[in-house]
Amino acid sequence: MKDLQKNEKQPAEMHKSAITTLELLINTCDRIESKYQVQNDKMEDLSILNMNDQILKDNVLEIAKNTNQFATHLAKSDSERQKLKNDIIANVEPTHKNYEPHIPRHSTPLTEEKPSVKESLTPFLGENAISAKDIPKLVEWPKPSGEGEYNHIELIRTIDMLKEDSHIPDEIIVGKLHALFTRTAKKWYYNMRIDHGKHDWSWWKVEMITKLANNS
């Protein structure tokens, strides 16, 4: 009789142990996913900084090019300016050869206030600069699965509004797609990328509407 009761307890204990192991695996997966999202956000911020740095370099090069053109123009007119200066000096006699400007005893020369680093960089970055605050974190984006759900429409609308309001470039939008799709939609994305290569957002938008809507 005792052996029979012992044999009946063994399946229950094994079932309880399996449930505990499954819960540990789920918790571990959740922690890994959370760490991945944090790392992805950091990489996104770094990508934005690199893009703004490239914009700054391009604008500085353009300013240097315009400066060189202006210097060439000045060099060509140097002889005319020097002749005009000589004519003015020859025709104007100073009333006081040893004149020195009078400075009040308690006055101090005016000093030009130097602009801050942010103010100095703003003209070079222009309107194309992108702030990390303009781009939602990965956890805030809709994530279509492609399995009978229509939330791919929500993702399309979200991206269109971000591009219109914040002028986020296609490089950032398309670079996020691999992390936004889940399950069936992720497999579809990888297959499309392998078959068709890199494309801009407008191309992916058409494919999402065509393929994922049919799957749903």
trRosetta pair geometry for C-beta under 8 A, 3 or more apart (Angstrom, degrees):
i j d omega theta_ij theta_ji phi_ij phi_ji
1 4 5.7 -53 -154 31 33 113
1 5 6.7 29 151 -14 65 103
2 5 5.8 -54 -150 37 35 109
2 6 6.3 37 151 -21 66 107
3 6 5.5 -54 -148 36 33 115
3 7 6.4 34 154 -20 66 105
4 7 5.8 -54 -149 35 30 110
4 8 6.6 31 152 -20 63 105
5 8 5.7 -54 -150 34 34 112
5 9 6.6 33 153 -21 65 105
6 9 5.9 -56 -152 32 33 111
6 10 6.9 43 151 -34 63 99
7 10 5.9 -41 -154 14 36 117
8 11 7.3 -55 -170 29 36 100
8 12 7.5 25 146 -7 64 112
9 12 5.7 -67 -158 43 43 111
9 13 6.0 39 152 -21 78 109
10 13 5.9 -58 -145 38 31 108
10 14 6.3 30 158 -19 66 107
11 14 5.6 -57 -145 38 33 111
11 15 6.2 35 155 -22 67 105
12 15 5.7 -53 -148 34 31 112
12 16 6.4 31 153 -18 64 105
13 16 5.7 -52 -147 37 33 112
13 17 6.3 34 153 -20 65 106
14 17 5.7 -53 -147 36 32 112
14 18 6.4 34 153 -22 64 104
15 18 5.8 -53 -149 33 31 112
15 19 6.6 32 152 -20 64 103
16 19 5.8 -53 -151 33 32 111
16 20 6.5 33 152 -19 64 105
17 20 5.7 -53 -150 35 33 113
17 21 6.4 34 153 -19 66 105
18 21 5.7 -54 -149 36 32 112
18 22 6.3 34 153 -20 65 106
19 22 5.7 -55 -149 36 32 112
19 23 6.4 33 153 -21 65 104
20 23 5.8 -53 -150 33 31 111
20 24 6.6 32 152 -19 64 104
21 24 5.7 -54 -152 34 33 112
21 25 6.5 33 151 -19 65 104
22 25 5.7 -54 -150 35 34 112
22 26 6.4 34 152 -20 66 104
23 26 5.7 -52 -148 35 33 111
23 27 6.4 33 154 -18 66 105
24 27 5.8 -55 -148 37 31 110
24 28 6.3 33 153 -20 65 106
25 28 5.6 -55 -148 36 31 112
25 29 6.4 32 154 -19 65 104
26 29 5.8 -54 -150 35 31 111
26 30 6.5 33 152 -21 64 104
27 30 5.7 -53 -150 33 33 113
27 31 6.6 31 153 -18 65 103
28 31 5.8 -55 -150 35 33 109
28 32 6.4 32 153 -18 66 106
29 32 5.7 -55 -147 37 33 111
29 33 6.3 33 155 -19 66 106
30 33 5.8 -55 -148 36 30 111
30 34 6.4 32 154 -21 64 105
31 34 5.7 -53 -149 34 32 112
31 35 6.5 29 155 -16 65 105
32 35 5.9 -56 -149 38 31 108
32 36 6.3 34 152 -22 65 106
33 36 5.6 -53 -148 34 32 114
33 37 6.5 32 155 -20 65 103
34 37 5.9 -54 -151 33 31 110
34 38 6.6 30 152 -17 64 104
35 38 5.7 -53 -149 36 34 111
35 39 6.3 32 154 -17 67 107
36 39 5.8 -58 -149 39 31 109
36 40 6.2 33 153 -22 66 107
37 40 5.6 -52 -145 35 31 114
37 41 6.5 35 154 -21 64 102
37 137 7.6 67 169 163 105 104
37 138 5.0 -150 -148 74 90 128
37 139 5.6 52 -171 -53 147 96
38 41 5.8 -53 -154 32 31 111
38 42 6.7 31 150 -18 64 103
39 42 5.7 -53 -152 34 36 112
39 43 6.5 34 151 -18 67 104
40 43 5.7 -54 -149 37 34 111
40 44 6.4 39 150 -24 65 104
40 138 5.2 34 99 -39 130 153
40 179 6.0 111 -146 -122 156 164
41 44 5.5 -52 -150 32 33 116
41 45 6.7 35 152 -19 65 100
41 137 5.3 -7 -106 -139 125 94
41 138 6.0 -122 -65 -3 85 101
42 45 5.8 -51 -152 33 34 110
42 46 6.6 34 150 -18 65 105
43 46 5.6 -53 -150 37 35 113
43 47 6.4 41 150 -24 66 103
44 47 5.6 -52 -151 32 33 114
44 48 6.7 33 152 -19 64 102
44 132 7.3 118 119 -135 94 100
44 135 6.7 -141 161 111 129 143
44 138 7.6 178 -26 -49 146 97
44 172 7.4 78 -150 -148 94 103
44 176 7.8 34 -102 -85 123 104
45 48 5.7 -53 -153 33 34 112
45 49 6.6 34 150 -19 66 104
45 132 4.9 15 -117 -112 84 143
46 49 5.7 -53 -150 35 35 112
46 50 6.4 34 153 -19 66 105
47 50 5.8 -55 -149 36 32 111
47 51 6.4 32 153 -20 65 106
47 172 6.8 147 119 -103 132 91
47 175 7.4 -171 -160 110 168 165
48 51 5.7 -55 -149 36 32 112
48 52 6.4 30 155 -16 66 105
48 130 5.3 -117 -149 97 101 109
48 131 7.5 51 174 -177 142 12
48 132 5.2 173 57 -76 162 81
48 135 7.2 -154 -73 10 136 140
48 172 7.5 37 -79 -98 83 135
49 52 5.9 -55 -147 38 31 108
49 53 6.3 35 152 -23 64 106
50 53 5.5 -52 -148 34 32 115
50 54 6.6 33 153 -20 64 102
51 54 5.7 -52 -152 33 33 110
51 55 6.6 36 149 -20 64 102
51 130 6.3 6 94 34 130 123
51 169 7.6 -166 -157 29 150 138
51 171 7.6 163 -97 79 134 140
51 172 8.0 -55 -37 -55 160 110
52 55 5.5 -49 -150 33 37 114
52 56 6.5 40 151 -21 65 102
52 125 6.2 -4 -162 -131 93 117
52 129 5.3 50 -125 -138 104 84
52 130 6.4 -135 -66 42 97 73
53 56 5.6 -51 -152 33 33 114
53 57 6.5 33 151 -19 65 104
54 57 5.6 -51 -148 35 35 111
54 58 6.3 35 154 -20 66 104
55 58 5.8 -55 -149 36 30 110
55 59 6.4 25 156 -15 65 108
55 124 7.9 130 124 136 82 77
55 125 5.7 62 111 -142 122 63
55 126 7.0 -127 168 41 119 98
55 128 5.3 -167 -133 95 141 116
55 129 6.3 -164 85 -83 156 66
56 59 6.0 -61 -149 39 28 107
56 60 6.3 29 155 -20 65 108
56 121 6.7 -32 -116 -157 125 98
56 124 5.1 50 -139 131 75 118
56 125 5.7 -24 -79 -82 83 72
57 60 5.8 -55 -147 36 30 111
57 61 6.4 31 155 -19 64 105
58 61 5.8 -56 -152 35 31 111
58 62 6.5 31 151 -19 64 105
59 62 5.5 -52 -149 35 35 113
59 63 6.4 36 152 -19 66 103
59 123 8.0 178 157 127 142 64
59 124 4.5 153 96 -168 134 68
59 125 7.1 -132 11 -71 155 17
59 126 6.3 174 -92 -16 145 114
60 63 5.7 -53 -149 36 33 111
60 64 6.3 35 151 -20 65 105
60 124 6.0 15 -60 -146 79 125
61 64 5.6 -52 -147 36 33 113
61 65 6.4 37 152 -23 64 103
62 65 5.6 -50 -150 32 32 114
62 66 6.6 29 153 -14 64 104
63 66 5.8 -56 -149 39 33 108
63 67 6.2 36 151 -24 66 107
63 124 7.5 -64 -19 -112 139 90
64 67 5.5 -52 -145 35 32 115
64 68 6.5 35 155 -21 64 102
65 68 5.9 -53 -153 32 30 110
65 69 6.7 29 151 -17 62 105
66 69 5.7 -54 -152 35 36 113
66 70 6.4 35 151 -19 67 105
67 70 5.7 -55 -149 37 33 111
67 71 6.3 35 152 -21 66 105
68 71 5.6 -52 -146 35 32 112
68 72 6.5 36 153 -21 63 102
69 72 5.8 -52 -153 32 32 113
69 73 6.7 32 150 -18 63 104
70 73 5.6 -54 -153 35 35 113
70 74 6.5 35 150 -19 67 104
71 74 5.6 -52 -148 36 34 112
71 75 6.4 38 153 -23 65 103
72 75 5.7 -52 -149 31 32 112
72 76 6.8 33 153 -20 63 103
73 76 5.9 -54 -155 31 33 111
73 77 6.8 8 156 0 65 109
74 77 6.2 -72 -150 48 32 96
74 78 6.7 62 149 -63 66 84
75 78 5.6 -20 -155 -24 37 119
77 80 5.0 -52 -168 42 73 116
77 81 5.9 74 135 -24 87 102
78 81 5.9 -60 -149 39 31 109
78 82 6.2 30 156 -19 67 108
79 82 5.8 -55 -146 37 31 111
79 83 6.4 33 155 -21 65 106
80 83 5.8 -54 -148 34 31 112
80 84 6.5 30 154 -18 64 106
81 84 5.7 -54 -149 36 32 112
81 85 6.4 35 152 -21 65 105
82 85 5.6 -52 -149 34 33 114
82 86 6.5 34 153 -19 65 104
83 86 5.8 -54 -150 35 31 111
83 87 6.5 33 152 -20 64 105
84 87 5.7 -54 -150 34 33 113
84 88 6.6 32 153 -19 65 104
85 88 5.9 -56 -152 34 32 110
85 89 6.4 29 154 -17 66 107
86 89 5.8 -55 -147 37 32 110
86 90 6.2 31 156 -20 66 109
87 90 5.9 -58 -146 36 29 110
87 91 6.3 7 163 -4 65 115
88 91 6.3 -73 -146 45 26 98
88 92 5.9 -4 169 3 68 120
89 92 6.6 -71 -130 47 21 92
94 97 5.5 117 91 -87 124 54
94 99 7.2 -137 172 7 120 120
95 99 7.7 51 80 -48 77 136
96 99 3.5 88 103 -58 118 106
103 107 6.1 -132 176 67 83 114
104 107 4.0 80 67 -7 103 115
115 119 3.9 -114 178 92 115 126
115 120 5.1 147 97 -58 115 80
116 119 4.7 94 53 10 78 101
116 120 6.9 -140 96 -8 40 89
117 120 5.6 -57 -149 35 31 113
117 121 6.4 21 158 -14 66 109
118 121 6.1 -63 -148 39 28 104
118 122 6.5 44 154 -42 64 100
119 122 5.8 -39 -148 9 32 120
120 123 7.8 -63 180 25 31 96
120 124 7.9 10 141 0 61 114
121 124 5.6 -69 -161 44 51 110
121 125 5.7 41 150 -20 86 110
122 125 6.0 -61 -141 39 29 105
123 126 7.2 24 180 -69 34 63
125 128 7.1 -141 165 64 68 73
125 129 3.9 26 162 -61 122 126
126 129 6.7 150 69 -19 50 89
127 167 8.0 33 147 60 92 169
128 167 7.6 -114 -129 130 53 136
130 134 6.3 -109 -168 49 77 135
130 135 7.5 39 169 -32 113 113
130 166 7.6 74 -138 159 89 101
130 167 7.6 -135 -95 92 93 87
130 168 6.7 89 -134 -113 129 64
130 169 7.5 -91 -62 -1 146 96
130 172 7.7 -174 170 -31 165 154
131 134 4.9 104 69 -11 83 100
132 135 6.1 -66 -159 39 45 102
134 162 7.7 122 156 -159 88 92
134 166 3.9 145 -178 -150 122 138
134 168 6.6 -177 125 -70 116 101
135 162 7.4 68 -115 -163 62 133
135 166 7.3 -178 -65 127 61 158
135 168 6.1 110 -90 -111 97 136
135 172 6.6 -90 -112 161 144 143
136 140 3.9 -113 175 84 120 128
136 141 6.0 147 96 -60 125 76
136 162 7.6 -99 0 -97 99 135
137 140 5.1 91 60 2 73 107
138 141 6.2 -50 -161 14 40 112
138 176 7.2 -166 -111 -149 87 110
138 179 5.9 -49 -145 132 126 135
138 180 7.8 -139 -155 -79 83 73
141 155 6.9 51 172 -123 93 92
141 158 6.7 152 -143 122 74 155
141 176 7.1 157 -61 156 172 135
141 180 5.4 -69 120 -117 137 110
142 151 5.1 -154 -177 168 120 106
142 152 7.9 174 125 -100 123 23
142 154 4.3 154 -93 105 168 110
142 155 4.3 -133 80 -70 113 77
142 158 5.9 167 10 -6 109 146
142 180 7.5 48 89 -169 54 110
143 151 7.3 17 68 116 37 134
143 155 7.5 97 -79 -79 17 126
143 180 5.4 -150 -114 -173 71 60
143 181 7.1 163 -165 -108 75 13
143 182 5.2 54 155 -16 111 115
144 149 6.5 -173 -147 94 72 108
144 151 4.9 -173 -94 88 74 84
144 152 3.6 44 -102 -73 160 76
144 154 7.8 160 -66 51 96 89
144 155 5.5 -91 -22 -6 108 138
144 180 7.4 36 26 141 75 92
144 181 6.3 -28 72 -119 81 67
144 182 7.2 -176 94 31 35 82
144 185 4.9 127 110 -84 90 169
144 208 7.8 111 52 -157 162 116
144 212 6.4 18 154 -157 146 151
145 149 5.5 62 43 34 98 130
145 151 7.6 52 8 49 75 114
145 181 7.8 126 -109 -170 29 63
145 182 4.7 -40 -103 80 76 98
145 183 4.4 22 -160 46 94 122
145 184 6.1 68 155 36 71 86
145 185 5.4 -172 178 1 17 113
146 149 7.5 -24 -7 48 11 87
146 152 7.1 54 -77 -51 67 130
146 181 7.3 22 -20 -158 116 102
146 183 6.6 -158 49 91 92 92
146 184 3.9 -127 91 93 113 100
146 185 3.3 159 -20 -61 116 79
146 186 8.0 -148 14 1 129 50
146 188 5.8 167 -120 5 167 136
146 212 5.3 -100 -112 -128 86 95
146 215 5.3 7 -174 101 87 152
146 216 7.5 -115 -155 -60 44 80
147 183 5.9 -36 -22 113 125 140
147 184 5.0 127 -60 13 88 130
147 185 7.8 -104 -19 -25 73 87
147 215 7.7 -56 -88 144 30 116
148 216 5.7 116 -129 -140 26 68
149 152 7.7 120 104 -13 81 79
149 216 6.7 -107 55 -115 24 113
150 153 5.3 -2 162 8 89 116
150 154 7.7 101 121 -13 70 90
150 213 7.9 44 -124 -112 87 70
150 216 5.7 85 -79 -154 72 162
151 154 4.7 -36 -159 29 66 119
151 155 6.6 72 143 -22 74 93
152 155 5.4 -47 -151 34 41 115
152 156 6.5 46 149 -22 66 101
152 185 6.9 179 -80 -117 118 141
152 208 5.4 -160 172 177 125 111
152 209 8.0 -174 123 -82 118 44
152 212 4.5 32 19 123 171 156
152 213 7.6 -124 73 -57 130 67
152 216 7.9 -144 22 -42 118 132
153 156 5.7 -51 -150 34 34 113
153 157 6.5 31 153 -16 65 105
154 157 5.9 -55 -148 38 31 109
154 158 6.3 35 152 -23 65 107
155 158 5.6 -54 -147 34 31 114
155 159 6.4 27 157 -16 66 105
155 180 6.5 120 -138 162 137 134
155 208 7.7 -108 84 -176 116 156
156 159 6.1 -58 -149 37 29 107
156 160 6.3 27 155 -18 65 109
156 205 5.8 104 -135 -138 108 92
156 208 6.2 180 -73 97 115 140
156 209 7.1 54 -87 -65 161 92
157 160 5.8 -55 -145 37 31 111
157 161 6.3 29 158 -17 65 107
158 161 6.1 -61 -152 37 27 107
158 162 6.4 25 154 -18 64 108
159 162 5.7 -56 -147 37 32 111
159 163 6.3 30 157 -18 66 106
159 173 5.6 89 -151 -145 116 123
159 201 6.5 -162 156 -161 134 134
159 205 7.6 -148 85 -88 135 108
160 163 5.9 -57 -149 37 29 109
160 164 6.3 24 155 -16 64 110
160 205 7.8 78 -66 -117 101 141
161 164 5.7 -59 -145 40 32 109
161 165 5.8 12 164 -6 70 114
162 165 6.3 -62 -131 46 25 97
162 166 5.4 -31 -172 35 66 113
162 168 5.1 -12 143 17 103 132
162 173 7.6 156 89 -93 126 109
163 166 7.4 -61 -102 59 13 73
163 167 6.8 45 -170 -118 49 24
163 168 5.6 -92 -94 52 56 81
163 173 7.0 -9 -70 -63 108 146
163 201 7.1 -168 -71 83 148 164
164 167 8.0 -8 179 -66 8 53
168 172 5.4 -89 176 69 102 130
168 173 6.1 116 119 -52 111 96
169 172 5.7 96 67 9 75 95
169 173 7.3 -144 107 -1 40 94
170 173 5.4 -62 -143 44 40 111
170 174 5.5 28 166 -13 79 111
170 200 4.5 -33 -157 -148 159 86
170 201 4.7 -141 -125 -14 95 98
171 174 6.5 -57 -137 43 20 101
171 175 6.0 23 159 -23 57 117
172 175 5.7 -60 -144 38 26 115
172 176 6.8 24 158 -23 61 107
173 176 6.3 -68 -163 28 28 107
173 177 7.5 43 146 -45 62 92
173 201 4.8 4 103 -83 142 128
174 177 5.8 -28 -159 -8 44 117
174 198 7.4 86 152 -159 148 85
174 199 7.4 -173 -124 82 142 53
174 200 6.8 -110 -52 -144 137 33
174 201 5.9 -132 -58 -70 90 72
174 204 6.6 160 -111 -14 92 149
175 178 7.9 -47 178 16 39 99
176 179 5.7 -70 -169 48 61 103
176 180 5.6 56 139 -30 89 113
177 180 5.5 -63 -140 36 34 110
177 181 6.3 25 170 -15 72 105
177 189 6.0 -172 144 -150 108 140
177 204 6.6 -101 -94 -163 155 157
178 181 6.9 -54 -143 34 23 101
178 186 7.5 71 -160 -142 55 90
178 189 6.5 179 -103 127 57 139
178 190 7.6 73 -125 -75 95 80
178 193 7.9 3 -82 -42 102 158
181 185 4.0 -137 -158 119 102 101
181 186 4.1 158 116 -79 101 61
181 188 7.3 -127 -170 58 148 90
181 189 4.7 163 27 -17 165 141
182 185 6.1 42 53 52 44 107
182 186 5.6 -3 -138 -30 11 114
183 186 6.1 118 45 16 20 102
183 187 7.5 -44 146 -3 38 99
184 187 5.8 -56 -153 36 36 110
184 188 6.3 37 150 -20 68 106
184 215 6.9 177 134 174 137 150
185 188 5.5 -53 -148 37 34 115
185 189 6.3 39 152 -24 66 103
185 212 6.4 25 -111 -108 103 119
186 189 5.6 -50 -148 31 33 113
186 190 6.6 30 155 -16 64 103
187 190 6.0 -55 -149 36 32 108
187 191 6.4 30 154 -16 65 108
188 191 5.9 -60 -150 39 30 110
188 192 6.3 28 155 -18 66 109
188 211 6.2 158 -175 140 138 138
188 212 7.3 153 95 -77 165 83
188 215 7.6 -94 -72 -44 152 156
189 192 5.8 -59 -148 38 29 110
189 193 6.2 29 155 -21 66 108
190 193 5.7 -54 -145 35 31 111
190 194 6.4 30 156 -18 64 106
191 194 5.8 -55 -148 36 30 109
191 195 6.2 19 158 -11 66 112
192 195 5.9 -62 -141 44 29 105
192 196 5.6 -21 176 23 69 116
192 207 6.3 108 -147 167 151 152
192 211 7.8 -124 -72 -14 134 169
193 196 6.9 -72 -120 56 18 78
193 197 7.1 51 -172 -120 54 9
193 198 7.6 31 -148 -77 86 49
196 199 6.5 -15 131 -29 115 124
199 203 3.7 -76 158 74 133 147
199 204 6.1 156 90 -43 110 81
200 203 5.6 103 59 8 64 101
200 204 7.5 -132 107 1 36 93
201 204 5.7 -61 -148 43 38 108
201 205 6.0 46 153 -30 71 104
202 205 5.5 -47 -146 29 31 119
202 206 6.9 32 156 -17 61 100
203 206 6.1 -56 -158 33 32 107
203 207 6.6 25 150 -13 65 109
204 207 5.6 -58 -147 41 36 111
204 208 6.1 40 155 -24 69 105
205 208 5.9 -53 -147 33 28 111
205 209 6.6 25 156 -16 62 106
206 209 6.0 -58 -151 37 30 108
206 210 6.2 22 155 -14 66 112
207 210 5.8 -61 -144 42 30 108
207 211 5.6 5 170 0 71 116
208 211 6.6 -62 -125 48 21 92
208 212 5.2 -8 -170 11 63 124
208 213 8.0 85 140 -21 55 86
209 212 7.2 -36 -92 48 10 92
209 213 5.6 9 -179 -15 48 127
210 213 6.6 -73 -149 36 6 106
210 214 6.7 0 159 -14 51 113
211 214 6.0 -66 -156 36 26 108
211 215 6.4 23 153 -18 65 107
212 215 5.5 -51 -146 36 37 113
212 216 6.3 38 154 -22 67 103
213 216 5.8 -52 -149 34 32 111
